[in-house]
Amino acid sequence: MQQELEAVFDGTVLQLEVPLNLAAGTRVRIIVESVLPNEVKQPKTFLQTAQSLKLHGDPDWSEKIDQCLYGETLSDND
């Protein structure tokens, strides 16, 4: 698995900007590339993040959120 991430070196350790999705003890290879201040990427908006997840579902999933998440139907709530 390959992930691209950004971090800030505080003089002792690298402080990641986002948490890693790795189990403790996982061995990784790190290649360090300096990023100039004017090259720092702007944070993604919520919409950009949501779109990058490439989620698939019914077009009306938001209207039936309980059913999609919990398998509930309207008659279950009555």
FENZIUR-V96304 format. One record per backbone hydrogen bond with DSSP energy under -0.5 kcal/mol. CO is the residue of the C=O (numbers start at 1). NH is the residue of the N-H. Records with the same first field share a line. If there is no record, write none. Layout:
CO: NH + NH
This chain:
3: 5
6: 17
8: 10 + 15
13: 10 + 15
14: 16
15: 8
20: 22
23: 26
30: 32
34: 36
36: 39
37: 40
45: 49
46: 50
47: 51
48: 52
49: 53
50: 53
51: 54
58: 61
60: 63 + 64
62: 65
64: 68
65: 69
66: 70 + 72
67: 71
73: 76 + 77
74: 77 + 78
